């Protein structure tokens, strides 16, 4: 099977680039239906993965900010105020936590094994 019979990765990359807002003039001529479908599938998969990550980040923030503070709190203070249930849920959301929260979680409880 020659490269022209299959899906050319460089063509798929170019199409995905345009779908992300890139310059359409960079599209190579003669993209096949299969290449267009592969690019669309990859773009939609990445879009859904990003949306899922944002949803997980929002869920993590909801768990972290369970109360209001008079002064901006430290990560240590926020973690001091968490319930054991919230800590357990944050372990499941570890990859979606902000860097400072990840550091504080790891300092207190270790890095979750699923990470």
Secondary structure, 3 states (H helix, E strand, C coil): CCHHHCCCHHHHHHHHHHHCCCCHHHCCCCCCHHHHHHHHHHHHHHHHHHHHHHHHHHHHHHHHCCCCCCCCCCHHHHHHCCCHHHHHHHHHCHHHCCHHHHHHHHHHHCCCCCC
